[in-house]
Amino acid sequence: MRRQLTALSGIAVLVLATACSGGGEEGGDGELRRITAGAIPIVDVAPLHLGVDQGFFADRGIDLEIQPGSGGAAAIPGVVSGNFEFAFGNTVSLLVARDQGLPLKVFANGVSSNGEQGADFSAVFVRDESPVETAADLEGMTVAANNLLNIGDTTVRESVREAGGDPSDIEFVEMAFPDMIPALENGQIDAAWLVEPFTTAALDAGNREIASNFVDTHPELSVATYFTSEEMLAQEPELIDDIEAALQESFAYAEANPDEVRRTLGEYTEIDAAALADIRLPRWPEAVNEESVGILADLMLEDGLIGTEADLASLYR
């Protein structure tokens, strides 16, 4: 918990340091309004890029600049300060931020599990020769996640519980996704939680999938959302309406055109072109699955990521 509080203290300092900075500005007559979104360059945000390519934002008078970052926690200070009109971030990071009093609101879904056991874009892997057969066998072992006290270890613990095990004595270690497969293969860790494109890379390297942790938590898990600040919602409700409408059109386009998703991934990520045809895609449904967010909030309280029961009624716009 100390790690999480330290990280959020850093966010608070950055928010104060940048609070005087403004976001986008209105253009003149006939000009698009330039706004900025914070979004980590991963598979999950493909609809955002497709929305720019297909003109869904421009049709609503928006010239969208997508600012890459390292994740939802990094985007939070940009949204609170007004440097970003909105951002993409995983649900756990957002719930932790709200637990610490940061004025953020969800206004659109971001990305969801595809619900397919053994074929989701998120999974837990072991070496092929490992004695681990199910998530329950991870008791007492070392599991890598890209961030601690976040959506990875939270959902892996739930996979262990669902398989009949006790996650309390698992040692989670923080490790960057690109480092996990080599660490798994040299025995530095016993298991790794991975998302695409690393899921496919782990399979190609001969490792074995033992759990679909997002699916185990909820088959329609809302993994991440698009969020903005309460101040932005109060001052610019029509702008957020337009952004949400463009996102909805983008989600529908991505769902209907998986080949276009793979094409755009080759433009804004560093995924090898040969892997694009094989990676597992998530889902981009129209609405947040609020039941799944409630399950995450309960797990976070149980695991000590938040100090009090989440006020989910005030989470959404």
matplotlib code that plots the C-alpha trace (Angstrom):
import matplotlib.pyplot as plt

x = [0.0, 3.0, 4.1, 0.6, 0.4, 3.9, 2.9, -0.3, 1.6, 3.8, 0.7, -0.6, 2.7, 2.6, -1.0, -0.1, 2.9, 0.9, -2.5, -2.1, -1.6, -4.5, -5.9, -7.1, -8.3, -11.2, -10.2, -11.6, -14.6, -14.5, -11.4, -11.2, -10.7, -7.4, -7.6, -5.2, -5.8, -3.4, -3.3, -0.6, 0.3, -1.1, -3.6, -6.4, -6.6, -6.8, -10.3, -9.0, -6.5, -9.0, -11.4, -8.8, -8.1, -11.7, -12.6, -15.0, -13.5, -13.1, -16.7, -17.5, -15.1, -12.2, -8.6, -7.4, -3.8, -3.0, -0.2, 1.5, 2.3, 3.1, -0.4, -3.5, -1.7, 0.7, -2.3, -4.2, -2.2, -2.6, -6.3, -6.6, -4.4, -6.2, -3.3, -5.4, -9.1, -9.4, -7.4, -7.4, -6.6, -7.2, -10.1, -8.0, -5.7, -8.8, -10.5, -7.3, -7.1, -10.7, -10.0, -7.3, -9.8, -8.8, -11.8, -12.1, -15.2, -15.7, -17.6, -16.9, -15.8, -12.2, -11.6, -13.0, -12.0, -13.1, -14.5, -12.7, -11.1, -7.7, -7.9, -8.2, -5.6, -4.6, -3.2, -0.9, 2.0, 4.5, 7.3, 6.1, 7.9, 6.6, 4.7, 2.0, -1.2, -3.8, -3.7, -4.3, -0.7, 0.8, 0.6, 4.0, 5.4, 6.8, 4.6, 5.6, 3.3, 4.1, 2.9, 2.2, -1.1, -2.9, -5.2, -2.6, -2.0, -5.6, -7.0, -4.4, -5.3, -8.9, -7.8, -6.1, -9.2, -11.4, -9.2, -9.5, -6.1, -5.0, -3.2, -2.0, 1.5, 2.2, 5.2, 4.4, 7.4, 7.3, 8.8, 8.4, 6.4, 9.3, 11.5, 9.0, 9.5, 13.3, 12.9, 10.3, 12.6, 15.7, 13.8, 14.0, 10.2, 7.7, 4.9, 4.1, 1.0, 1.1, -1.1, -0.8, 1.4, 3.4, 0.7, 1.3, 5.1, 4.9, 3.0, 5.4, 8.3, 6.8, 5.4, 2.1, -1.0, -2.6, -5.2, -7.2, -7.2, -9.5, -12.1, -11.8, -12.7, -15.6, -16.2, -17.1, -14.6, -14.3, -10.5, -10.1, -12.1, -11.9, -12.1, -12.0, -12.0, -15.1, -14.0, -13.9, -17.4, -18.7, -17.1, -17.3, -20.2, -20.9, -17.2, -17.3, -20.6, -18.8, -15.8, -18.1, -20.0, -16.8, -15.6, -18.8, -18.5, -14.8, -15.7, -18.3, -15.9, -13.1, -15.5, -16.7, -13.2, -10.6, -8.3, -8.3, -7.5, -4.4, -3.4, -3.5, -1.6, 1.3, 1.3, 1.3, 2.9, 6.2, 4.5, 6.4, 4.5, 4.6, 2.8, -0.1, -2.1, -1.9, -2.5, -5.7, -7.9, -10.0, -13.5, -14.8, -18.4, -20.5, -20.9, -18.9, -19.9, -20.7, -21.1, -17.5, -16.2, -18.0, -16.3, -12.9, -13.7, -14.6, -11.3, -9.3, -10.8, -10.1, -6.5, -5.9, -5.5, -8.2, -9.0, -12.8, -15.6, -15.6, -18.4, -19.3, -22.4, -20.2, -17.6, -19.6, -20.7]
y = [0.0, 2.3, 2.0, 3.1, 6.0, 7.2, 7.0, 9.0, 11.6, 12.1, 12.6, 15.2, 17.2, 17.0, 18.2, 21.2, 22.0, 22.0, 23.3, 26.6, 24.9, 25.0, 22.3, 22.8, 26.0, 26.9, 27.6, 30.4, 30.0, 26.7, 25.5, 22.4, 22.6, 21.1, 18.9, 16.3, 12.8, 10.8, 7.2, 4.5, 3.0, -0.5, -2.7, -1.4, 2.1, 1.1, 2.6, 6.0, 6.0, 4.7, 7.5, 10.0, 8.2, 7.8, 11.4, 10.6, 13.3, 15.8, 15.4, 16.8, 19.8, 18.1, 17.9, 15.2, 14.9, 11.5, 11.9, 8.6, 7.7, 4.8, 4.1, 5.4, 6.5, 8.7, 10.2, 11.2, 14.3, 15.5, 15.2, 16.8, 19.8, 20.3, 19.4, 16.5, 17.0, 13.2, 10.1, 6.3, 4.3, 1.0, 0.7, -0.1, 2.9, 5.1, 3.6, 4.1, 7.7, 8.4, 6.7, 9.3, 12.1, 13.0, 14.5, 12.1, 10.8, 8.0, 9.0, 6.1, 2.5, 1.9, -1.8, -5.1, -8.8, -10.8, -13.4, -16.3, -18.7, -19.7, -17.0, -13.7, -10.9, -11.2, -14.5, -16.0, -18.1, -20.7, -22.6, -25.6, -28.0, -26.2, -28.4, -25.7, -27.0, -24.4, -21.0, -22.7, -24.2, -20.6, -20.6, -19.8, -19.0, -15.8, -14.1, -11.0, -8.1, -4.8, -2.8, -3.9, -3.1, -2.8, -4.6, -7.4, -8.8, -8.0, -10.2, -12.9, -13.3, -13.8, -16.5, -18.3, -18.1, -19.3, -22.3, -23.1, -21.7, -19.1, -16.1, -14.7, -16.1, -15.4, -13.2, -10.6, -8.9, -5.8, -6.3, -4.7, -6.8, -7.2, -8.6, -11.2, -13.9, -14.1, -14.1, -16.9, -19.0, -18.6, -19.4, -16.0, -16.1, -19.0, -17.3, -14.1, -12.1, -10.8, -8.9, -8.6, -8.5, -10.4, -13.0, -14.2, -13.9, -16.2, -18.8, -18.6, -19.1, -22.4, -21.3, -22.6, -20.6, -21.6, -18.9, -16.1, -13.8, -11.1, -13.7, -15.4, -12.0, -11.3, -12.5, -9.0, -7.2, -3.5, -3.4, 0.3, 3.4, 6.9, 9.5, 13.3, 15.7, 16.9, 20.5, 19.6, 18.1, 21.2, 23.6, 21.7, 19.3, 19.6, 18.8, 15.7, 14.7, 15.1, 13.1, 10.3, 10.2, 10.0, 7.2, 5.2, 5.4, 4.4, 1.4, 0.2, 0.6, -1.4, -4.2, -4.4, -4.1, -6.2, -6.0, -2.2, -2.6, -4.7, -2.2, 0.8, -1.2, -1.3, 2.5, 3.5, 0.6, -1.3, -4.7, -6.8, -6.9, -10.7, -10.8, -8.6, -11.3, -13.6, -11.3, -11.8, -8.7, -7.4, -6.2, -2.6, -2.7, 0.4, 0.6, 0.0, -3.2, -1.7, -5.2, -6.0, -2.7, -3.5, -6.9, -5.2, -2.7, -5.4, -7.3, -4.1, -3.6, -7.2, -6.9, -3.5, -1.4, 1.0, 1.9, 2.2, 0.8, 2.5, 5.0, 3.6, 5.7, 8.8, 7.2, 7.7, 10.8]
z = [0.0, 0.7, -2.9, -4.1, -1.7, -2.8, -6.4, -5.8, -3.8, -6.8, -9.0, -6.6, -6.8, -10.6, -10.7, -8.5, -10.7, -13.9, -12.7, -14.5, -17.9, -20.3, -22.7, -26.3, -27.7, -30.0, -33.6, -35.7, -37.9, -39.8, -38.0, -35.9, -32.2, -31.1, -28.1, -26.5, -25.2, -23.1, -24.3, -23.9, -27.3, -26.9, -28.7, -26.4, -27.9, -31.6, -31.9, -30.8, -33.6, -36.1, -35.0, -36.1, -39.4, -40.3, -39.4, -36.6, -34.4, -37.3, -38.2, -34.7, -35.1, -33.2, -34.2, -31.8, -30.8, -29.0, -26.5, -25.7, -22.1, -19.9, -18.5, -16.8, -13.6, -15.7, -17.6, -14.4, -13.6, -17.2, -17.0, -13.5, -14.6, -17.9, -20.1, -21.4, -22.1, -21.5, -21.2, -21.4, -18.2, -16.6, -14.2, -11.1, -11.5, -11.8, -8.7, -6.7, -7.8, -6.8, -3.5, -2.9, -3.7, -7.3, -9.2, -12.1, -14.0, -16.5, -19.6, -22.0, -22.1, -23.1, -23.7, -22.4, -22.2, -25.2, -22.8, -24.4, -22.0, -23.4, -26.1, -24.4, -25.0, -21.3, -19.8, -17.3, -18.6, -17.2, -18.9, -20.8, -18.4, -15.3, -12.7, -12.6, -14.1, -13.0, -11.3, -7.9, -8.2, -8.1, -4.3, -2.9, -6.4, -8.0, -10.6, -12.7, -13.4, -15.1, -12.1, -8.6, -6.8, -10.1, -12.5, -13.3, -9.8, -8.8, -11.5, -11.2, -7.5, -8.6, -11.1, -8.2, -6.0, -8.9, -9.3, -5.6, -4.4, -1.9, -3.4, -0.1, -0.3, -4.0, -4.5, -7.2, -8.7, -10.9, -14.3, -17.8, -20.2, -22.7, -19.9, -18.7, -21.3, -20.9, -17.1, -17.4, -19.6, -17.4, -14.2, -12.6, -12.2, -12.0, -14.0, -15.9, -16.5, -20.1, -22.5, -26.3, -28.2, -25.5, -25.1, -28.7, -28.2, -25.1, -27.0, -30.0, -27.6, -26.4, -23.0, -21.7, -20.8, -17.5, -16.9, -18.6, -15.6, -17.1, -18.1, -14.6, -13.0, -15.3, -18.9, -19.9, -17.7, -18.4, -18.3, -18.9, -19.6, -21.0, -18.3, -17.7, -14.8, -13.0, -13.9, -17.7, -17.4, -15.7, -18.1, -21.4, -21.3, -25.1, -25.9, -23.8, -25.6, -28.9, -27.8, -26.5, -29.7, -31.8, -29.5, -29.9, -33.7, -33.3, -31.2, -33.7, -36.5, -34.7, -33.8, -37.4, -39.0, -37.2, -40.3, -39.9, -36.2, -37.2, -39.8, -37.5, -34.8, -37.3, -37.4, -33.7, -31.9, -32.3, -32.8, -35.4, -38.7, -38.7, -35.4, -36.3, -38.0, -34.9, -31.9, -29.9, -30.0, -27.1, -27.4, -27.6, -26.5, -26.4, -22.6, -19.4, -17.7, -14.3, -12.7, -13.6, -12.3, -9.0, -8.8, -9.3, -6.6, -4.2, -5.0, -4.5, -1.1, -0.2, -1.3, 0.3, -2.8, -1.6, 2.0, 1.8, -0.3, -3.7, -4.4, -7.8, -8.1, -8.4, -10.7, -13.9, -15.6]

ax = plt.figure().add_subplot(projection="3d")
ax.plot(x, y, z, "-o")
ax.set_aspect("equal")
plt.show()
